[in-house]
Amino acid sequence: MQSILKVFEHLHKDLQESEKVIYPRYQEAAFYIPAKRTYVIQHSQNLITALNTQREAIISTIGTIIQKMRSEIEDMDTQHIAAIDKQVEVINLTINKTKQIILDLRR
């Protein structure tokens, strides 16, 4: 009988601990879950916004770099074409002079 009393005493202590300590802790944890969920969602949205901002900055930087490179290529093309045109002029002038010399020599 005494062992049954000890079991009941132990059960009673467990019940009291559950009511006064364990249950309130779980209630408190459950109370904060919605706030934690809201924080996680908001934090994720902030990260996505920051990521999108960085993406736009990177795209803008790349666009600027590409535009600069295109301008440099166009400048090089202009310089090369001018040099080629100059060579054509010199060659044509030399051909004309050579033709004239040949004509003069034939006369």
Buried (B, 14 or more C-beta within 10 A) or exposed (E): EEEEEEEEEEEEEEEEEEEEEEEEEEEEEEEEEEEEEEEEEEEEEEEEEEEEEEEEEEEEEEEEEEEEEEEEEEEEEEEEEEEEEEEEEEEEEEEEEEEEEEEEEEE
